[in-house]
Amino acid sequence: MASVTIRKWGLCAVSLLNLLFVFISGADFIRFLSFRAIYHNITGETRLCQDSIPWSVALRDSSVHWSLAVDVCLVALFTAQHSLLAWSPVKQVLQSALGTLNRTFYCFTTALALQVLMRYWQTVTGAPCLWSVRIAPWSVWFPLLCFSLHFLCWSIICSILMIFDYPELLGIKQVYYKSLGLGDPLSHKSLPAQRLLSHFRHPVFLELVVILWLLPALSLDRLLLAGMLSTYMALAHSLDKLDLAYLCTQLKLTKQSLGCHFLL
């Protein structure tokens, strides 16, 4: 009995430590995608690009080639981790080996891959920007507009994750249900909900696309990051008519429940 209790507390500790690591990695990712890029452009005098260097010279620069090659490898590492661990044969092996901690392991390795990407990302400073807003008064107002929209998008993303069963996505619910002997939390969801989750684990595509592309200045490495991640997210989504019908039904039920609540 004591060993079972110790095991349960151990699972809880691992799950909470993973939650902390994922939370820190998520905050770092927000800083990496939004605040750093906008901060360097807040006056319009960006240091991320060299407009004085012609494209013909920049594209022959070996340092630019090296930076882009490293960045491609980093994004490929992240997408490979994200896809490989979501592949059914690998998921089955991990499920049999890790059990309740399968989802926790997936989130941990995803956050770790993100940390590697952010830590070793190579900023291309030896090439011009693809665009740069430097004409007053837009050199000040446009970065502020970008900051406001990024803040709004991140707020929406956080809200969606909370609504989309955030504890289950991070593996906390699996440990909690295991400790109470309730089994897999997905088994308590309806079949349409399970089907939707299998197709739609990233319900934040539009917001992330805005964050990736809406910047006062777009450097060559940011173009690479935005292009690769946008393509990956677009290919990873596989919603069909049944999923959309389920979403519409849930939205209608939510509206009806809210209407009844306000009438009361």
C-alpha positions in Angstrom: 0.0 0.0 0.0 2.8 2.4 0.9 4.6 1.7 -2.4 1.4 2.5 -4.3 1.0 5.8 -2.5 4.7 6.7 -3.1 4.2 5.9 -6.8 1.1 8.1 -7.0 2.9 11.0 -5.4 5.9 10.4 -7.7 3.6 10.6 -10.7 2.1 13.8 -9.4 5.5 15.3 -8.8 6.7 14.5 -12.3 3.5 15.9 -13.8 3.7 19.2 -11.9 7.4 19.6 -12.7 6.6 19.1 -16.3 3.8 21.6 -16.1 6.4 24.2 -14.7 8.8 23.4 -17.5 6.2 23.7 -20.2 4.9 26.9 -18.7 8.4 28.4 -18.7 9.0 27.2 -22.2 5.7 28.7 -23.3 6.6 32.1 -21.8 10.0 31.9 -23.5 8.3 31.1 -26.8 6.1 34.2 -26.5 9.1 36.3 -25.9 10.9 34.7 -28.8 8.1 35.1 -31.3 6.6 38.4 -30.3 8.4 40.6 -27.8 11.9 40.3 -29.0 11.0 40.9 -32.7 8.7 43.8 -31.9 11.1 45.4 -29.3 13.9 45.6 -31.8 11.5 47.4 -34.2 9.8 49.7 -31.7 11.6 52.8 -33.1 11.7 51.7 -36.7 15.5 51.5 -36.5 15.8 47.7 -36.5 19.1 46.0 -35.9 17.9 42.7 -37.4 18.6 43.6 -41.0 21.1 45.4 -43.1 19.3 47.2 -45.9 22.5 48.7 -47.2 23.6 45.2 -48.3 22.3 44.3 -51.7 20.4 41.0 -52.0 22.9 39.8 -54.6 25.7 40.1 -52.0 23.7 38.8 -49.1 22.6 35.6 -50.9 26.3 34.8 -51.7 27.4 35.3 -48.1 28.5 32.1 -46.5 27.5 33.3 -43.0 23.9 33.8 -44.2 23.9 30.3 -45.7 25.2 28.8 -42.5 22.6 30.7 -40.3 19.8 29.5 -42.6 21.0 25.9 -42.6 21.2 25.8 -38.8 17.7 27.4 -38.6 16.3 24.8 -41.1 17.7 22.0 -39.0 16.3 23.5 -35.8 12.8 23.8 -37.2 13.1 20.3 -38.7 14.1 18.9 -35.3 11.0 20.5 -33.7 8.6 19.3 -36.4 10.2 15.8 -36.4 9.8 15.4 -32.7 6.2 16.7 -32.8 5.2 14.4 -35.6 7.2 11.3 -34.7 5.8 11.1 -31.2 2.3 11.7 -32.5 2.6 8.8 -35.0 0.4 5.9 -34.0 3.0 3.1 -33.8 5.3 5.3 -31.7 2.4 6.4 -29.5 1.5 2.7 -28.9 5.1 1.9 -27.9 5.4 4.9 -25.6 2.0 4.2 -24.1 3.0 0.6 -23.2 6.4 1.9 -21.8 5.3 5.0 -20.0 1.6 4.4 -19.3 0.1 7.4 -17.6 3.2 9.6 -18.3 2.9 9.2 -22.1 1.3 12.6 -22.6 3.6 14.2 -20.0 6.6 12.8 -21.9 5.3 14.2 -25.2 4.8 17.7 -23.7 8.2 17.6 -22.1 10.0 16.7 -25.3 8.1 19.3 -27.2 9.1 22.0 -24.7 12.7 20.7 -24.8 12.7 20.9 -28.6 11.4 24.5 -28.4 14.1 25.4 -25.9 16.8 24.0 -28.3 15.2 25.9 -31.2 15.1 29.2 -29.3 18.6 28.8 -27.7 20.5 28.0 -30.9 18.4 30.1 -33.4 20.6 32.0 -35.8 19.5 35.5 -36.5 20.4 36.6 -40.1 21.8 40.1 -39.7 23.8 40.2 -42.9 20.9 40.6 -45.3 18.2 43.2 -46.0 14.7 42.9 -44.5 11.9 41.7 -46.8 9.9 44.6 -45.4 10.5 47.3 -42.8 8.2 50.1 -41.6 10.5 53.1 -41.1 8.5 56.0 -42.3 7.1 58.4 -39.5 4.7 58.3 -37.9 4.2 54.5 -38.8 7.7 53.7 -37.5 6.2 54.1 -34.0 2.5 53.4 -34.5 2.8 50.2 -36.5 5.0 48.4 -33.9 2.5 49.4 -31.3 -0.3 48.0 -33.5 1.7 44.8 -33.9 2.2 44.5 -30.1 -1.5 45.0 -29.5 -2.5 42.4 -32.0 0.1 39.9 -30.8 -1.1 40.4 -27.2 -4.7 39.8 -28.4 -3.7 36.7 -30.3 -1.8 35.2 -27.3 -4.7 36.0 -25.0 -7.0 34.1 -27.4 -4.6 31.2 -27.6 -4.4 30.9 -23.8 -8.2 31.1 -23.6 -8.7 28.4 -26.3 -6.2 26.1 -24.5 -8.1 26.5 -21.2 -11.4 25.7 -22.9 -9.8 22.8 -24.9 -9.1 20.8 -21.8 -5.7 22.1 -20.9 -5.0 19.6 -18.1 -5.6 16.7 -20.5 -3.3 18.3 -23.2 -0.5 18.6 -20.7 -0.9 15.1 -19.2 -2.0 16.3 -15.7 -5.5 14.9 -16.0 -4.1 11.5 -16.9 -2.1 11.3 -13.7 -5.1 12.6 -11.7 -7.5 10.1 -13.1 -5.0 7.3 -12.7 -4.5 8.2 -9.0 -8.3 8.0 -8.5 -8.7 4.9 -10.5 -10.8 6.5 -13.2 -8.8 5.4 -16.2 -8.0 7.4 -19.3 -9.8 10.9 -19.3 -10.3 10.6 -23.1 -12.5 7.5 -22.4 -15.0 9.8 -20.5 -15.4 12.1 -23.6 -18.0 11.4 -26.3 -16.9 9.7 -29.5 -17.2 12.9 -31.6 -15.1 14.8 -29.0 -12.4 12.0 -29.1 -12.5 12.2 -32.9 -12.1 15.9 -32.9 -9.2 15.8 -30.5 -7.4 13.3 -32.7 -7.7 15.6 -35.7 -7.4 19.0 -34.0 -4.7 19.1 -31.3 -3.7 22.6 -32.4 -6.8 24.8 -32.3 -4.7 28.0 -32.6 -3.7 28.0 -36.3 -5.0 31.4 -37.3 -3.7 33.3 -34.2 -0.2 31.8 -34.6 -0.1 32.7 -38.3 -0.9 36.3 -37.4 1.9 36.3 -34.7 4.4 34.7 -37.1 3.9 37.1 -40.0 2.7 40.4 -38.6 5.9 42.3 -37.7 7.2 45.8 -38.4 10.3 44.2 -40.1 10.6 40.7 -41.6 14.1 39.4 -41.6 15.2 36.4 -43.7 15.4 34.0 -40.7 11.9 35.1 -39.6 10.6 34.4 -43.1 12.1 30.9 -42.8 10.5 30.3 -39.4 7.1 31.7 -40.4 7.0 29.8 -43.6 8.0 26.4 -42.2 5.8 26.6 -39.1 2.8 27.9 -41.1 3.2 25.1 -43.7 3.6 22.5 -40.9 0.5 23.6 -39.0 -1.5 23.7 -42.2 -0.5 20.2 -43.1 -1.1 18.9 -39.5 -4.8 20.0 -39.5 -7.1 17.3 -40.8 -10.6 18.5 -39.9 -13.5 17.0 -41.9 -17.2 17.6 -42.2 -18.0 15.4 -39.1 -15.6 17.4 -37.0 -17.1 20.7 -38.2 -20.6 19.4 -37.6 -19.6 18.5 -34.0 -18.1 22.0 -33.5 -21.2 23.7 -34.8 -23.4 21.6 -32.5 -21.3 22.4 -29.5 -21.3 26.1 -30.4 -25.1 26.1 -30.7 -25.4 24.3 -27.3 -23.1 26.8 -25.7 -25.2 29.7 -27.1 -28.4 28.1 -25.8 -26.9 27.6 -22.4 -25.7 31.1 -22.2 -29.1 32.4 -23.3 -30.8 30.4 -20.6 -28.3 31.7 -18.0 -29.0 35.3 -18.9 -32.7 34.8 -18.9 -32.5 33.4 -15.4 
